[in-house]
Amino acid sequence: MIGALIVKRKVPAAFDAINQHDLDAFLKNYSDDAAFVYPGDIGPSGIYTGKEAIHWILLVYIGAAIWLFHRQVLQEEDYLKKHYGKEYSEYCNRVRRYF
């Protein structure tokens, strides 16, 4: 019950901060002793604590998400070029890829 009350208070504040593009205000909703644990024997394995670690981890996740999205778009474009041929190439010349 207490956890639900805490979430009810913190989640709307976090969404407001994200909508205002204020990462610091978003992170203020969480404690300074937040920790991410990555088990294993690879380079990034270990325990990351504090808000600075969260900043870097969020940047890595955002970068990975952008890269994966772009990779998916390239795969779809390749399929569409093979499937539609010249029509799709003409379409690509008229339209920008993202914006």
C-alpha positions in Angstrom: 0.0 0.0 0.0 2.8 2.4 0.9 4.6 1.6 -2.4 1.4 2.4 -4.4 1.1 5.8 -2.6 4.7 6.6 -3.4 4.3 5.7 -7.1 1.1 7.7 -7.3 3.0 10.8 -6.2 6.2 10.3 -8.2 5.1 9.0 -11.6 3.1 12.1 -12.6 5.9 14.3 -11.5 8.4 12.3 -13.5 6.2 12.4 -16.7 5.9 16.2 -16.3 9.6 16.5 -16.1 10.1 14.4 -19.2 7.6 16.4 -21.1 9.5 19.5 -20.2 12.8 17.9 -21.3 14.3 18.3 -17.8 16.3 15.2 -17.1 17.6 16.6 -13.7 14.0 17.2 -12.5 13.1 13.7 -13.6 16.0 12.2 -11.7 15.1 14.2 -8.6 12.2 11.9 -8.2 14.5 9.0 -7.5 16.9 8.6 -4.6 20.7 9.3 -4.9 21.4 5.7 -3.9 19.8 4.2 -7.0 21.8 1.3 -8.4 22.0 -0.7 -11.6 23.6 -4.2 -11.4 24.9 -5.8 -14.5 26.1 -9.4 -13.8 28.6 -11.1 -15.9 32.3 -11.1 -17.0 32.1 -8.5 -19.7 33.4 -5.0 -19.6 30.3 -3.1 -18.5 29.5 -5.7 -15.8 29.3 -4.4 -12.2 27.3 -2.2 -10.0 26.6 1.4 -11.0 25.2 3.7 -8.3 24.1 7.3 -8.0 22.5 9.8 -10.4 25.6 10.3 -12.5 25.6 6.6 -13.4 22.0 6.9 -14.3 22.8 9.8 -16.6 25.4 7.7 -18.5 23.2 4.6 -18.6 20.3 6.6 -20.0 22.6 8.0 -22.7 23.8 4.6 -23.6 20.2 3.2 -23.8 19.0 6.2 -25.9 22.0 5.8 -28.3 21.3 2.1 -28.6 17.6 2.7 -29.3 18.4 5.2 -32.0 20.9 2.8 -33.6 18.4 -0.1 -33.5 15.7 2.1 -35.0 17.9 3.3 -37.8 19.1 -0.3 -38.5 15.4 -1.4 -38.7 14.6 1.4 -41.2 17.5 0.4 -43.4 16.4 -3.2 -43.5 12.9 -2.2 -44.4 14.1 0.1 -47.1 16.2 -2.7 -48.6 13.1 -4.9 -48.6 11.0 -2.2 -50.2 13.6 -1.6 -52.9 13.6 -5.3 -53.8 9.8 -5.6 -53.7 8.7 -2.3 -55.4 11.8 -1.6 -57.5 11.8 1.7 -59.5 8.6 3.0 -57.9 10.1 2.9 -54.5 13.4 4.5 -55.7 11.4 7.4 -57.2 9.5 7.7 -53.9 12.8 7.9 -52.0 14.0 10.7 -54.2 10.9 12.7 -53.4 10.7 12.0 -49.6 13.2 12.4 -46.9 14.0 9.5 -44.7 13.2 10.8 -41.2 12.1 14.5 -41.0 
